[in-house]
Amino acid sequence: MTKIRFANGRVLTADGTLDGATFEVVEGRIVEIDAAAGAADEEIDLAGGFVVPGFIDVQVNGGGGVLFNDEPTAKGIDAIGRGHAPFGTTGFLPTLISDPPEAIEKALDANEAAIEAGVPGCIGVHIEGPVINAARKGIHDPEKFRRLDATLIELLARPRQGKVLLTLAPEMVSEEDIRTLAAAGVILSVGHSDADHDTVAAAFAAGMTGVTHLYNAMSPLKHREPGVVGAALDSGSVYLGVIADGFHVHDAALRIAMRAHPRDRFMLVTDAMSCVGSNVNSFELHGRTIRVENGCCLGEDGTLAGSALDMTGAFRHAVTRLGLSHEDAAAMAATNPAAFLGLSHDRGALAPGLRADWVCLTHDLQPAGTWIAGTKIA
């Protein structure tokens, strides 16, 4: 048992925000949160800062100088996690950008190996593509795109440790395919799609529960053609990932979306590339050079190519640019993605019984320490 006391700052627990608190941690889990000052094994002076639940990022293409497509191994996942840990990420899904089935199998196996090896923060894998629409390809290589066949379904639906998230375009598959994958436990998200409203609404009814980077690489909301964006905002229930970096989506568009859809269905994601947590300023993706300029990742033709965003930066943007409360931003960075992944029983909030994963932030929302299972890792 370890008791850690936080003083001179705010602690955002599941039951409300406290002015200081003591966490009792046993075997990597919080067993008690005490608002009263008392004896502790360690005291941390927040100096006007915050303690928030550990961030959960469901879309991490890379970090620490490593791109998951280039190194789909447990070692690669560990490097990515270490690159993001200093920015508060305590749970993440390494994300494979559209690649052939043999690469998908390697990515799935790497996730399995990473979880078995106890790689800190690895909680599953995100396969983004290749069953997506070339009309909304973004930076994805259309030569890698393919139809969803029985072999690929079997590969994706095979029982795994950790969560499997699949981004696909619903117009490229049947509703029966969606039902089959959902029944196998695959979490399905609409993305890189040019579908009309009715197709997306039917996909939601069949078992798709998420939308990958809302607004980006999808049919927009028009008054006679609501598209993917309209179907997403009209659903009232699906989880919407948003890249809050000031480049991917205008702040006003995000504020409008959050007025139209339940706040507890939004998730902050980074869509981060290998540059996060490293000094990388250019890298290769499927033979294309991606450069990092002024906090933005760009292909040679100016196409946005993932991001240089970290989760603390997304949290800070949500508070300072979108006008969210610290509590709402914490929910979007931790609680809501945990719910989307079906992990609310295990993580995503500061509460007795949950994992002792948390982040300390300074008063101006800079990272000041990351703990996973009660151990400081960054």
N, C-alpha and C positions, 0 to 999 in steps of 0.2 A: 504494500500500500504506500502511495505517495500523496502528500498534500501539497498543492501548489496554490499560493495566494496571489491574486492580482489586485494591485492597489493603484489608486489615483487614475482611474479610467473607467470606461464603461464596458460591461460584459454582456453580450447579446445572447441570452439563453432562450430556450424554447418557451419559457414561461414569462419572459419579459426581460427588459434591460435593467441590469443592476449596476450600482456604483461600487464596483469592486466585488470580488467573490473568491471563495476557496473551492478548488476542485479536488475531490478525493478520487484518485485513480488506482484501480486494481486490475492487473492483467490487461492493460491497454484500453480499459473502458472507464467511463465516468460512473462512479457509483453514488456520488452525492455532490450537490452544489450548495454551498452555504454562503449566504449573503453577509453573515456576521464576521467580523474580524476575529481571528483566533490563531492558534499555533499552526505553523506550516513547516514543511521541510524546505520549501523554497518560496521566496517572495519576489514577484516581478513588478517593478514600478512601471506602469504604463505611461506615465508622464502626460496624461491627458489623452491618451490614445484609446484603442479598442481591442477587445478580444471577440472574434467572430468565428463561426463554425468553419472548418476547413473547406476550401473551395473544391468543387467537383466539376471537372471540365470534360464534356462528352465529345469534344472534337479537337484532338491534338495531333496534327500531322507530323510534328517534330519539335525538337528542342535540344539544347545542349550541344548544338552542332550536328545533330543526327536527324535525318529524315526517315520516317518509318518505312517508306517504300524502298529506301536504299539498304536498310538494315532491319529486316523483319525477324528479329531474334530477341531473346530475353535480355541479352546484353544491350541491344539497341533500345529496348523499352526502358531499361534501367537508366541509360544515359538521358533519354528524353525526360523521364521523371525527375532526375536530378537537376536538369536544366530548369524545370518549372517549379520545383519545390521552394526556392527562395522567394517566389512570388505568391505563396500561399496555397498552391495546388496540392491537396492531400489525397485526391482520387482522380483518375483520368482514364480515358479510353484512347490508346494510341490509334491513329486513324490512317487507314490505307486509302490513298487516292487511286481512282480507277486503274486496275491492273488485271492481268489474266488470272484464270482460276488457280493455276499453280502458285502464283504469288499470294492469292487470297488464302490458300491452304497454309502457306508458310506463316502468314500473319496470324491466322487462327491458332496454329500450333505454337507460335511464339508467345501469344497471350497465355496459353495453357502453361507453358514452361515458366514464364515470368511469375505467374501466380503460385505455382508449385515451389519456386525458388524464393518466394516471399519478397519480390521486388516491391519496395514501398510505393503505395499509391495505385498500382495497377489493379483495376477492378473489371476489366473486360477489354473489348476491341470494337472499333467502329470501322465498318467496311463501307466506304463512300463511293458508290458506283460498283461495277461498270454498267449496271442496268439503268442508264440514265439517257436523257434526250440530248442529241447533238445540238439541237436548237438552243439549249441552255447549258452548254458545256462548261462555261467559265474557263478555268485553266486546265481542265481535264483533257486528256488526249483522246480524240474520238476514235482513233485506231484501236483503242483498248476496249471500246464499248461492245456489248454483246447482249443477246437475249437471255432471259432466265429460263434455263432448261432443267430437266430432272436431275442431272449431275450436279449442277450448281446449287439447286435446292437442297439436295442431300448433304452436300458439303456444309452449307450454312446451317442446316437444321440439326446437324450432328450434336449430341449432348456435349457441353463444354463446361469447364470451370469459368466463373466470371460471366459477364453479360456480353451478348453479341447484339450490336446495333447495326442495322443495314439502312443506308440511304438509297432510295431508288425512285424512279419516275413512275407513278402509277399507270400512266397511259401506255407503258411498255410491258405491262404484265396483266394477268387476269385477276379478277377478284378472288378466284379459287386459289391462285398462287399466294395471294396475301393471307388468306385464311390459313393455308397450310403452314406458312412460315410463322405466323403469329401463334398458331396452336403449338408449334415446336419450341416456343419461348423466345424467338427472335424478335427484338424490338424494331419496329419499322418506322421510318421517317421519310416524308416526302422531300425530295430535293432534286435540283437540276432537272426541273420538270416544266413542260409547256402545256400541261393539262388544263382543261377547262374546269369550271367550278363543279359541275356535276360529277365528273370523273374523280376528282379529289374527294368530294363528299362521300361518294360510294366507297372509295378506298378507306376513309376513316371508319365507315360503318363496317367494313370487312376486317378491320383490325390494325390499321396504321394509327399510331398514337403520337407522332411527332412531326415537326417540320424543321428541316435543316437550314440554318442561316436565313431566317425570314427576310423576304424582299430580294435577296441575292439569288441569281440563277433560277428564276421561276417566273411564270406568267403573272403579270401585275394585276392589281385591282383597277378595273375600269367599270364605269357605271352600267354598261350592258354586258360586259364580260368580266365577271369578278375574279376569274383565274384562281391560281393557287393561293395567292395572298388573301383574296376575298373569302375563299372556302375556309382557310385557316382561321381568320378572324371571326368568321361566322359560326365556327364549330362550337365555341364555348368550352371545349374540353381538352383539345390536343395541346401538347407542350411545344412551345415555339423557342428555338434557339436564336439568339441575336448576337451579332458581332458589334459590340459597342466600342468602336475605336475612332469614330468620326470620319472614317473613310468609306466603309462599306454601306452605311445607311445614314441618312441625314437625321440629326437628333429629333427634329420635328416629326419625322415619319415614325420613329420609335415611340415618341410620346403619344401620338395618335393611336398607334397599335395598342398601347397599354391602357388607353381609355376604352378601347373597343373589345378587349378580351380580358378574361380574369387574370389578375396580376400573378396569382400563384401558378400560372401555366407558362410563365416566361423563364428562360434559362440564359444566363450569360455564358457564352462560349468564346474561345479564342480563335479557333481555326489556325492555330499557330504553326509556323514553319520552323526549320532548324535554327533560325537566327535567335530565337528566344533563349535566354540563358547562355549566350555565346557571343563571340565577337564576329560571327559570320555576317558579311554584308552582301554576299552573292552566293548562289548555289544552283545546282542543276536539278530539274524535274523532268524526267522522261526526255532528256536531251535538250531541254530548253533552259536557257539561262534566266534565273530569277534574281532581280537585284532588290536590295533593301535601301529605300531612300526616305528619309524623314519619317521613319516609323511605319512605312508602307511597303509591302511586297508587290512587285510589279513584274509581269512578263515583258518580253522585248517589245510587244505591241501595245503595252500600257494596260493590259488586262490585270485586274487584281488577282493575285496568286496567293491565297491564304493571307496570313497576317503576321505582324511582328508584335502582336498584342499578348500580354500576360494577364492572368486573372486579377491581380491587384489593380492593374491598369483598367480593366473592364469594370471592376467594382468602383474605382474612383470616378470613372467616366459616368457611371450610373448615378452617383450621388451629385457630382459637381456640374454635370452637363444635362442630365435628364431630370434632375430635381427629385430623385427618389430619397426616401429616408434611408438611414443606415440599415434599418431592420429589413426593409424591402429589398435593398441591394444584396444583403446577406442571404435572404431567401432565394433570390434569383441566382446567386453564385453557389449555393450549397443545398438548401432544403428542397427546392423545386427539382433540380437535376437528380437528387437522390430519389425523389418520388417517381420521376419519369423512369428511372432504372429499376424501380421496385426495391429500393434499398433503404426506405425510411425507417425500417426496424433496426438498421445497423449504423447509419451515419446521416449526416446532413444537418444536424442541429446539435446544440450544446444542451444535453439532457441526460439524467441518470439512465444507465443501461446502454447508451450509445457509445460508439468508439470515441476515444479521447483524441480527436483530430481537431485542431484549432489553429488560428492564425492571429498573431498580434500585429496591429497596424498603428502607426503613429497618428498624432492628432490631425495631420494633413494627408492621411491615408496612403502612406508609404509602407512597404513591408518591413516588419521588425522581428520576425521569427515565425517558424512553422513547426508544428508538432504533429506527428503521426503516432497513434496508439500511445500517447503520453510521453513520447520521446522527441526531443528537439532534433530535427534533421536539417534545419537551415536557419 
